[in-house]
Amino acid sequence: MTILVTGATGVIGRAVVAQLIEAGVTVRALTRDPAHARLPRKAEVARGDLTDPATLATAFRGADRMFLLALPQTAHQVVAQARESGMRRIVVLSAGAVTFGMDTEFHRPVERAVEESGLEWTHVRPGEFAYNKVALWGPSIRAERAVRYPHPDRLQICPVHEQDVAAVATRALLDDDHVGKAYTFTGPGRITLRDQARAIASAIGESIAFEEVTAEQALRAAREHGGRTRAAAEVMLGFTALYSRPDAPAPPTSVIASADALPTITQIIGQPASTFQQWADDHVADFR
């Protein structure tokens, strides 16, 4: 059995590649630039680009299952080509926002394309990635040992470790029990933003100051920084800014409910989800 992993050089994709290799499976890792991919030697590296389905024929050839990064613009073409090549199963990296009706234009169209293909499918819908803090807070922590962000004590979320996301996806790729299911999951418990900063401080062994600012101020600073920081902030802080305005409507009840920890990871992989402290300990280099 050969499993094709798209998005193989991303945070989740790399973890899926590593876990599948550890499971003894033949892994084919898709990348636009094999020369700079830095993928494990045991992975077959295939050149291809999801934005250009014409480049995927070689990567699809002989692959039985696929971990699919969501890209709605070409999803139907990619899935059709996968089916024609003999692919049997697709596991979609989706988002918990789909479950709560907040994502109808990005991840859900990809899920629908896969569902309509007639292939076996599973949707993996994680909540907020702990890794978002590398983009959002990494620059200021590395430069100043400081975080500037809104609502340090009011917002409580359940961040999920990318290794746990990959573990759920790996089980769905390998085991038949997960076919036709959509899994929404989170980290193991609520934690405030201030306590997340404290966890990172504990991991790097240095204090980190937390300065409360408005969502608009944090978003403006992130946009000035650019790159991944800007991209992450426009998603995460854009929502915060919307619902923190004095005249804003209350968030949908489904959004409030999504802040609760879900037991899905333990149910699927048979062990507890990683805590935010465990994630921070695994990412010391990103904040030093």
Secondary structure as the mmCIF struct_conf table of DSSP 4:
data_model
#
loop_
_struct_conf.conf_type_id
_struct_conf.id
_struct_conf.beg_label_comp_id
_struct_conf.beg_label_asym_id
_struct_conf.beg_label_seq_id
_struct_conf.end_label_comp_id
_struct_conf.end_label_asym_id
_struct_conf.end_label_seq_id
STRN STRN1 THR A 2 VAL A 5
BEND BEND1 THR A 6 GLY A 7
TURN_TY1_P TURN_TY1_P1 ALA A 8 THR A 9
BEND BEND2 GLY A 10 GLY A 10
HELX_RH_AL_P HELX_RH_AL_P1 VAL A 11 GLU A 22
TURN_TY1_P TURN_TY1_P2 ALA A 23 GLY A 24
STRN STRN2 THR A 26 THR A 31
BEND BEND3 ARG A 32 ARG A 32
HELX_RH_3T_P HELX_RH_3T_P1 PRO A 34 HIS A 36
TURN_TY1_P TURN_TY1_P3 ARG A 41 LYS A 42
BEND BEND4 ALA A 43 ALA A 43
STRN STRN3 GLU A 44 ARG A 47
TURN_TY1_P TURN_TY1_P4 LEU A 50 THR A 51
HELX_RH_3T_P HELX_RH_3T_P2 PRO A 53 THR A 55
HELX_RH_AL_P HELX_RH_AL_P2 ALA A 57 PHE A 60
TURN_TY1_P TURN_TY1_P5 ARG A 61 GLY A 62
STRN STRN4 ARG A 65 LEU A 69
HELX_RH_3T_P HELX_RH_3T_P3 PRO A 72 THR A 74
HELX_RH_AL_P HELX_RH_AL_P3 ALA A 75 SER A 85
TURN_TY1_P TURN_TY1_P6 GLY A 86 GLY A 86
STRN STRN5 ARG A 89 LEU A 93
HELX_RH_AL_P HELX_RH_AL_P4 GLY A 96 THR A 99
TURN_TY1_P TURN_TY1_P7 PHE A 100 GLY A 101
BEND BEND5 THR A 104 PHE A 106
HELX_RH_AL_P HELX_RH_AL_P5 HIS A 107 GLU A 115
TURN_TY1_P TURN_TY1_P8 GLU A 116 GLY A 118
BEND BEND6 LEU A 119 LEU A 119
STRN STRN6 GLU A 120 PRO A 126
BEND BEND7 GLU A 128 GLU A 128
STRN STRN7 PHE A 129 PHE A 129
TURN_TY1_P TURN_TY1_P9 ALA A 130 TYR A 131
HELX_RH_AL_P HELX_RH_AL_P6 ASN A 132 GLU A 144
BEND BEND8 ARG A 145 ARG A 145
STRN STRN8 ALA A 146 TYR A 149
BEND BEND9 PRO A 150 PRO A 150
TURN_TY1_P TURN_TY1_P10 PRO A 152 ARG A 154
STRN STRN9 GLN A 156 ILE A 157
STRN STRN10 VAL A 160 VAL A 160
HELX_RH_AL_P HELX_RH_AL_P7 GLU A 162 LEU A 174
HELX_RH_3T_P HELX_RH_3T_P4 ASP A 176 HIS A 178
TURN_TY1_P TURN_TY1_P11 VAL A 179 GLY A 180
STRN STRN11 LYS A 181 PHE A 185
BEND BEND10 PRO A 188 GLY A 189
STRN STRN12 ILE A 191 THR A 192
HELX_RH_AL_P HELX_RH_AL_P8 LEU A 193 ILE A 204
TURN_TY1_P TURN_TY1_P12 GLY A 205 GLY A 205
BEND BEND11 GLU A 206 GLU A 206
STRN STRN13 ALA A 209 GLU A 212
HELX_RH_AL_P HELX_RH_AL_P9 ALA A 215 HIS A 225
HELX_RH_AL_P HELX_RH_AL_P10 GLY A 227 SER A 244
BEND BEND12 ARG A 245 ARG A 245
TURN_TY1_P TURN_TY1_P13 PRO A 246 ASP A 247
HELX_LH_PP_P HELX_LH_PP_P1 ALA A 248 PRO A 252
HELX_RH_AL_P HELX_RH_AL_P11 THR A 253 ALA A 257
TURN_TY1_P TURN_TY1_P14 SER A 258 ALA A 259
BEND BEND13 ASP A 260 ASP A 260
HELX_RH_AL_P HELX_RH_AL_P12 THR A 264 ILE A 269
BEND BEND14 GLY A 270 GLN A 271
HELX_LH_PP_P HELX_LH_PP_P2 PRO A 272 THR A 275
HELX_RH_AL_P HELX_RH_AL_P13 PHE A 276 ASP A 282
TURN_TY1_P TURN_TY1_P15 HIS A 283 HIS A 283
HELX_RH_AL_P HELX_RH_AL_P14 VAL A 284 PHE A 287
#
